[in-house]
Amino acid sequence: MENNDKINEMPDLEVLFELADLFKVFGDSTRIRIMFTISDNEMSVLNIAESLNMEQSTISHQLRVLRQNKLVRVRRDGKQIYYSLDDDHVKKIIEMGLDHILE
């Protein structure tokens, strides 16, 4: 199936529910801010919290949601944990959404 054909074929209902759930995750401004912050380099919870001027507990909670939805990945270095976007697809979704609203 070519890329252009993906939108023409109706996916299974279960897949559509998963897609809707994915977009719900993007529906939170704190999660969007976190994803923007780590879009170009990995960061610790402390660094993300400082960068966004937010509580670490808030950042940790939102990172957990992002991890559960496979939007961020974790790398452990000793006791330190670093977060980054899971892959280029996540960055492209954010970029495409931003392009759309800035049109």
Backbone as a ProteinNet text record, in pm:
[ID]
protein_1_A
[PRIMARY]
MENNDKINEMPDLEVLFELADLFKVFGDSTRIRIMFTISDNEMSVLNIAESLNMEQSTISHQLRVLRQNKLVRVRRDGKQIYYSLDDDHVKKIIEMGLDHILE
[TERTIARY]
83.8	0	89.3	65.4	143.2	98.2	184.2	153.1	22.7	-0.8	-121.6	-246.8	-235.1	-350.8	-395.7	-311.5	-344.9	-471.9	-490	-605.7	-732.2	-718.5	-835.1	-903	-830.3	-887.2	-926.4	-1050.2	-1098.1	-1033.5	-958.2	-898.4	-1006.1	-967	-1056.4	-1096.2	-1211.2	-1263.2	-1165.8	-1104.9	-1008	-891	-843.8	-733.4	-777.2	-899.7	-950.7	-960.9	-1000.3	-1004.4	-863.2	-765.4	-626.9	-577.8	-613.9	-575.2	-637.8	-764.5	-832.6	-765.2	-728.2	-658.8	-524.4	-453.8	-325.3	-344.6	-445.9	-468.5	-514.2	-578.1	-614.7	-489.8	-385.3	-260.2	-200.6	-214.1	-163.9	-252.4	-366.4	-461.9	-431.2	-316.4	-279.7	-160.7	-174.7	-68.4	60.3	50.3	171.5	249.6	180	249.3	312.2	242.4	297.9	423.9	419.7	537.3	654.9	627.1	733.4	792.5	707	757.9	840	798	877.8	1013.4	1014.1	1137.4	1238.9	1191.5	1284.7	1293.2	1241.2	1236.6	1374.3	1471.2	1603.2	1712	1687.2	1787.4	1720.9	1778.5	1722.3	1751	1660.1	1671.8	1620	1666.4	1616.7	1487.5	1414.9	1292.3	1325	1434	1473.9	1496.6	1570.2	1597.3	1470.4	1381.9	1254	1173.6	1164.9	1088.6	1144	1275.2	1338.1	1311.8	1324.2	1303.5	1161.5	1065	924.5	871.1	956.8	917.8	794.7	805.7	696.8	751.6	661.8	700.2	745.6	846.2	895.2	785.9	700.1	594.9	497.2	467.4	379.7	444.8	573	647.3	653.7	683.6	692.4	560.8	451.5	319.8	294	320.7	295.5	392	514.1	608.9	561.3	500.7	446.4	337.5	250.6	146	209	309.3	376.5	448.1	508.6	575.5	474.9	364.2	261.3	207.1	211.4	161.7	273.6	392.5	508	546.6	534.1	571.9	708.1	750.2	884.6	954.7	1085.7	1166	1255.2	1302.9	1384.3	1521.3	1623.1	1758.6	1813.3	1860	1915.5	2068.1	2124.1	2269.6	2301.7	2332.1	2350.5	2216.5	2213.6	2088	2005.2	2066.5	1999.2	1916	1798	1710.5	1688.4	1703	1686.7	1571.4	1498.9	1383	1407.4	1357.2	1361.6	1238.7	1211	1099.7	1129.9	1027.6	1047.7	1105.7	1056.9	1109.7	1070.9	1112.6	1085.3	936.8	859.3	715.2	651.3	692.7	636.3	667.2	791.1	830.7	752.6	732.6	658	512	450.6	312	302.9	396.7	397.4	418.9	517	546	429	362.3	248.1	131.7	107.7	2.5	31.8	157	197.7	182.6	229.2	212.8	66	-19.4	-161.7	-222.7	-192	-253.8	-190.3	-67.5	-2.5	-33.5	-110	-145.2	-227.2
-116.7	0	124.3	214.6	337.2	431.8	528.1	624.4	698.5	738.7	814.5	729.7	597.5	509.4	480.4	507.3	475	546	669.3	746	705.8	640.8	604.2	476.2	389.9	264.1	277.9	246	256.2	147	186.4	86.1	17.5	-92.6	-161.4	-66.5	-91.3	-6.4	1.9	-109.6	-111.5	-17.1	-15.7	72.6	218.3	247.7	384.8	430.8	339.8	373.9	403.8	324.4	348.2	482.6	516.8	645.5	760.6	746.4	849.3	865.1	753.9	759.2	829.6	803.6	869.7	1020.6	1064.9	1208.3	1269.2	1192.4	1241.6	1275.1	1194.8	1219.4	1352.9	1384.5	1511.8	1628.8	1601.1	1703.8	1776.2	1752.4	1815.8	1908.5	2035.5	2132.9	2103.2	2048.7	2013.8	1905.3	1803.4	1697	1751.6	1841.3	1902.8	1981.1	2057.1	2134.3	2042.5	1931.6	1835.1	1779.5	1740	1683.2	1784.6	1911.3	2015.7	2026.9	2024.5	2041.9	1932.3	1809.3	1698	1658.7	1742.7	1705.4	1697.7	1773.3	1772.4	1708.1	1689.9	1622.8	1565.4	1458.9	1393.8	1477.4	1464.6	1542.3	1461.1	1496.2	1434.4	1505.5	1443	1504.3	1640.4	1647.3	1772.6	1881.6	1848.7	1947.5	1990.8	1896.5	1929.9	2021.5	1986.8	2066.8	2208.8	2220.2	2353	2431.9	2365.5	2430.8	2484.4	2409.7	2448.5	2521.5	2538.1	2602.4	2533.4	2401.4	2319.9	2225.9	2165.6	2069.1	1938.4	1875.5	1746.9	1640.9	1644.1	1542.6	1554	1675.8	1696.9	1642.7	1671.9	1625.2	1472.7	1414.2	1267.8	1201.6	1257	1200.6	1205.6	1318.7	1332.5	1246.1	1232	1143.8	999	960.5	825.1	802.2	900.1	890.7	882	964.1	963.5	831.3	775	644	534.2	533.9	431.6	433.3	549.4	563.8	560.6	519.9	501.1	627.6	741.5	868.2	916.7	870	901.3	771	777.6	662.1	702.7	603.5	624.2	562.6	634	579.2	600	491.3	497.5	503.7	596.5	608.9	613	495	484.6	508	605.2	637.2	740.5	804.2	910	851.7	905.6	861.7	979.5	953	1056.7	1020.7	1122.9	1105.4	1174	1110.4	1169.8	1122.1	1186.4	1140.1	999.8	918.1	778.8	762.6	839.6	830.6	954.6	959.1	1075	1092.5	984.4	997.3	1094.4	1088.1	1174.5	1320.3	1346.1	1482.9	1531	1443	1480.3	1512.7	1436.6	1464.8	1605.1	1637.7	1769.5	1877.6	1857.8	1955	1975.5	1866.1	1876.6	1949.4	1921.7	1991.7	2140.3	2173	2313.3	2381.8	2317.3	2372.5	2399.2	2306.7	2319.4	2441.6	2460.9	2573	2707.5	2705.7	2830.5	2873.5	2791.6	2826.2	2951.4
0	0	0	-92.8	-99.5	9.8	43.7	148.6	122.6	-1.8	-34.7	-22.5	-34.2	-27.9	115.4	214	352.7	397.3	356.5	402.9	327.8	212.5	132.5	178.7	244.5	292	438.5	469.2	607.8	692.4	794.7	884.7	968.7	1031.7	1124.3	1236.6	1294.8	1402.2	1519.3	1553.5	1664.2	1636.1	1511.8	1473.1	1483	1443.5	1452.8	1597.9	1688.1	1831	1882.2	1839.6	1880.5	1828.9	1704.8	1647.7	1726.5	1760.8	1840.6	1976.5	2039	2168.1	2155.4	2045.1	2021.9	2016.3	1943	1931.7	2063.9	2148.7	2281.8	2362.9	2346.5	2418	2374	2245.6	2193.8	2235.8	2297.2	2334.4	2463.7	2521.9	2648.1	2625	2658.6	2630.6	2707.5	2828.2	2903	2830.3	2781.2	2706.8	2579.8	2511.1	2389.8	2424.4	2532.6	2574.6	2607.2	2674.4	2705.8	2577	2484.3	2358.7	2280.2	2278.3	2214.1	2281.2	2414	2490.7	2462.2	2444.2	2421.8	2274	2186.2	2044.3	1979.4	2029.7	1966.8	2050.4	2180.2	2264	2387.7	2437.9	2555.6	2679.6	2775.2	2898.4	3015.5	3134.1	3257	3299.8	3391.8	3444.8	3506.1	3581.8	3644.8	3540.3	3434.3	3329.3	3256.1	3231.6	3166.3	3256.5	3384.5	3480.7	3490.4	3497.2	3504.3	3376.7	3263.4	3134.5	3119.7	3171.7	3158.2	3281.3	3382.9	3508.2	3568.4	3581.4	3634.7	3740.3	3816.8	3919.7	3856	3917.5	3867.6	3869.9	3971	3980.4	3862.7	3820.5	3704.7	3578.9	3562.6	3445.2	3445.6	3560	3569.6	3532.2	3581.3	3549.1	3398.7	3337.7	3193.6	3111.2	3155.8	3086.9	3092.3	3202.3	3214.4	3108.5	3090.3	2987.9	2849	2824.2	2693.8	2667.7	2771.9	2757.4	2728.9	2800.2	2781	2638.5	2575.8	2439.8	2335.8	2379.1	2292.2	2216.3	2284.4	2222.6	2270.8	2387.6	2436.9	2474.7	2472.3	2514	2630.1	2699.5	2819.2	2798.1	2846.7	2848.8	2988.5	3047.4	3183	3173.7	3252.4	3262.3	3411.1	3468.4	3613.3	3680.5	3771.6	3839.5	3762.5	3664.8	3588.8	3474.3	3453.5	3345.1	3251.5	3122.1	3020.3	2927.8	2886	2799.3	2666.6	2559.4	2426.2	2349.7	2237	2154.7	2106.9	2094.7	2058.5	1919.4	1822.5	1686.7	1607.1	1481.1	1396.3	1366.8	1375.3	1350.7	1449.3	1574	1677.5	1644.3	1606.8	1571.6	1448.7	1351.5	1230.9	1263	1353.7	1393	1453.5	1541.1	1604.2	1498.5	1410	1306.6	1212.6	1174.1	1084.5	1152	1278.5	1351.3	1361	1389.7	1399.3	1263.7	1157.3	1022.1	992.2	1029.6	1001.3	1070.5	1198.8	1269.3	1233.8	1180.7	1142.8	999.3	926.7	787.7	781.2
[MASK]
+++++++++++++++++++++++++++++++++++++++++++++++++++++++++++++++++++++++++++++++++++++++++++++++++++++++

